[in-house]
């Protein structure tokens, strides 16, 4: 009678703990995608940590003189050009 197939799932480090019992056996390894919702010790998901790294880099990037001028002038621009919302579905009916 042949030995039944053994199925293991876990991180690579957890699988390596079974190295002795797997020695000499044929294996098929399927690498699963990392779940995006698994939180690390910091309570953040990988995507959240990536976004924080991007924001940190953005914050450390100095603005050019032109970018500073545009940001300084933006409040006045918004006063001169107020936002107006329209319902597109009403425009289609007219």
Contact map, one row per residue, 1 for C-alpha under 8 A:
1110000000000000000000000000000000000000000000000000000000000000000000000000000000000000000000
1111000000000000000000000000000000000000000000000000000000000000000000000000000000000000000000
1111100000000000000000000000000000000000000000000000000000000000000000000000000000000000000000
0111110000000000000000000000000000000000000000000000000000000000000000000000000000000000000000
0011111000000000000000000000000000000000000000000000000000000000000000000000000000000000000000
0001111100000000000000000000000000000000000000000000000000000000000000000000000000000000000000
0000111110000000000000000000000000000000000000000000000000000000000000000000000000000000000000
0000011111000010000000000000000000000000000000000000000000000000000000000000000000000000000000
0000001111100010000000000000000000000000000000000000000000000000000000000000000000000000000000
0000000111111110000000000000000000000000000000000000000000000000000000000000000000000000000000
0000000011111110000000000000000000000000000000000000000000000000000000000000000000000000000000
0000000001111111000000000000000000000000000000000000000000000000000000000000000000000000000000
0000000001111111100000000000000000000000000000000000000000000000000000000000000000000000000000
0000000001111111110000000000000000000000000000000000000000000000000000000000000000000000000000
0000000111111111111000000000000000000000000000000000000000000000000000000000000000000000000000
0000000000011111111000000000000000000000000000000000000000000000000000000000000000000000000000
0000000000001111111100000000000000000000000000000000000000000000000000000000000000000000000000
0000000000000111111111000000000000000000000000000000000000000000000000000000000000000000000000
0000000000000011111111100000000000000000000000000000000000000000000000000000000000000000000000
0000000000000000111111100000000000000000000000000000000000000000000000000000000000000000000000
0000000000000000011111100000000000000000000000000000000000000000000000000000000000000000000000
0000000000000000011111111000000000000000000000000000000000000000000000000000000000000000000000
0000000000000000001111111000000000000000000000000000000000000000000000000000000000000000000000
0000000000000000000001111100000000000000000000000000000000000000000000000000000000000000000000
0000000000000000000001111110000000000000000000000000000000000000000000000000000000000000000000
0000000000000000000000011111000000000000000000000000000000000000000000000000000000000000000000
0000000000000000000000001111100000000000000000000000000000000000000000000000000000000000000000
0000000000000000000000000111110000000000000000000000000000000000000000000000000000000000000000
0000000000000000000000000011111000000000000000000000000000000000000000000000000000000000000000
0000000000000000000000000001111100000000000000000000000000000000000000000000000000000000000000
0000000000000000000000000000111110000000000000000000000000000000000000000000000000000000000000
0000000000000000000000000000011111000000000000000000000000000000000000000000000000000000000000
0000000000000000000000000000001111100000000000000000000000000000000000000000000000000000000000
0000000000000000000000000000000111110000000000000000000000000000000000000000000000000000000000
0000000000000000000000000000000011111100000000000000000000000000000000000000000000000000000000
0000000000000000000000000000000001111100000011100000000000000000000000000000000000000000000000
0000000000000000000000000000000000111110000011000000000000000000000000000000000000000000000000
0000000000000000000000000000000000111111000111000000000000000000000000000000000000000000000000
0000000000000000000000000000000000001111111111000000000000000000000000000000000000000000000000
0000000000000000000000000000000000000111111111000000000000000000000000000000000000000000000000
0000000000000000000000000000000000000011111100000000000000000000000000000000000000000000000000
0000000000000000000000000000000000000011111100000000000000000000000000000000000000000000000000
0000000000000000000000000000000000000011111110000000000000000000000000000000000000000000000000
0000000000000000000000000000000000000111111111011000000000000000000000000000000000000000000000
0000000000000000000000000000000000011111001111111000000000000000000000000000000000000000000000
0000000000000000000000000000000000011111000111111100000000000000000000000000000000000000000000
0000000000000000000000000000000000010000000011111110000000000000000000000000000000000000000000
0000000000000000000000000000000000000000000111111111000000000000000000000000000000000000000000
0000000000000000000000000000000000000000000111111111100000000000000000000000000000000000000000
0000000000000000000000000000000000000000000001111111110000000000000000000000000000000000000000
0000000000000000000000000000000000000000000000111111111000000000000000000000000000000000000000
0000000000000000000000000000000000000000000000011111111100000000000000000000000000000000000000
0000000000000000000000000000000000000000000000001111111110000000000000000000000000000000000000
0000000000000000000000000000000000000000000000000111111111000000000000000000000000000000000000
0000000000000000000000000000000000000000000000000011111111100000000000000000000000000000000000
0000000000000000000000000000000000000000000000000001111111110000000000000000000000000000000000
0000000000000000000000000000000000000000000000000000111111111000000000000000000000000000000000
0000000000000000000000000000000000000000000000000000011111111000000000000000000000000000000000
0000000000000000000000000000000000000000000000000000001111111100000000000000000000000000000000
0000000000000000000000000000000000000000000000000000000111111100000000000000000000000000000000
0000000000000000000000000000000000000000000000000000000011111110000000000000000000000000000000
0000000000000000000000000000000000000000000000000000000000111111000000000000000000000000000000
0000000000000000000000000000000000000000000000000000000000001111111100000000000000000000000000
0000000000000000000000000000000000000000000000000000000000000111111100000000000000000000000000
0000000000000000000000000000000000000000000000000000000000000011111110000000000000000000000000
0000000000000000000000000000000000000000000000000000000000000011111111000000000000000000000000
0000000000000000000000000000000000000000000000000000000000000011111111100000000000000000000000
0000000000000000000000000000000000000000000000000000000000000011111111110000000000000000000000
0000000000000000000000000000000000000000000000000000000000000000111111111000000000000000000000
0000000000000000000000000000000000000000000000000000000000000000011111111100000000000000000000
0000000000000000000000000000000000000000000000000000000000000000001111111110000000000000000000
0000000000000000000000000000000000000000000000000000000000000000000111111110000000000000000000
0000000000000000000000000000000000000000000000000000000000000000000011111111100000000000000000
0000000000000000000000000000000000000000000000000000000000000000000001111111110000000000000000
0000000000000000000000000000000000000000000000000000000000000000000000111111111000000000000000
0000000000000000000000000000000000000000000000000000000000000000000000001111111100000000000000
0000000000000000000000000000000000000000000000000000000000000000000000001111111110000000000000
0000000000000000000000000000000000000000000000000000000000000000000000000111111111100000000000
0000000000000000000000000000000000000000000000000000000000000000000000000011111111000000000000
0000000000000000000000000000000000000000000000000000000000000000000000000001111111000000000000
0000000000000000000000000000000000000000000000000000000000000000000000000000111111100000000000
0000000000000000000000000000000000000000000000000000000000000000000000000000011111110000000000
0000000000000000000000000000000000000000000000000000000000000000000000000000010011111000000000
0000000000000000000000000000000000000000000000000000000000000000000000000000000001111100000000
0000000000000000000000000000000000000000000000000000000000000000000000000000000000111110000000
0000000000000000000000000000000000000000000000000000000000000000000000000000000000011111000000
0000000000000000000000000000000000000000000000000000000000000000000000000000000000001111111000
0000000000000000000000000000000000000000000000000000000000000000000000000000000000000111111100
0000000000000000000000000000000000000000000000000000000000000000000000000000000000000011111110
0000000000000000000000000000000000000000000000000000000000000000000000000000000000000011111111
0000000000000000000000000000000000000000000000000000000000000000000000000000000000000011111111
0000000000000000000000000000000000000000000000000000000000000000000000000000000000000001111111
0000000000000000000000000000000000000000000000000000000000000000000000000000000000000000111111
0000000000000000000000000000000000000000000000000000000000000000000000000000000000000000011111
